[in-house]
C-alpha cells in the first residue's frame, strides 16, 4: 500500500498517538471507575468520552480556521489556542 501521498511528519504521528492514547485512557478509566453524565459549560450533559470527542473535533476546527485565515503565520499560537480549548472542554465541559 503506497502512502507516500500523505505528508506524514513526526508532529502528525504524535497527534495520532495522542488520540489513540486518549481513547485508551478514557476506556480504561470507564472500565475501572464508571462515571455518569455531568453538566459543565457545554449546553448538554456529557460523559468523559463525549467531552473527548467534542474537544478533539473543535480543536481540529480551530486549527483549520487558523490555517484558512492566517496561513502558517504563528501556527504555534493557533495550536496552543486549540490545545487550551481542548483542555478546558475536557476539564470543565
URBELDA-V554709 format. One record per pair of residues at least 24 apart in sequence whose C-alpha atoms are under 6 Angstrom apart, sorted by the first residue. I is the first residue (numbers start at 1). GAP is how many residues later the second one is. If there is no record, write none. Layout:
I;GAP + I;GAP
This chain:
40;52 + 40;53 + 41;52 + 42;51 + 51;39 + 55;31 + 55;34 + 59;27
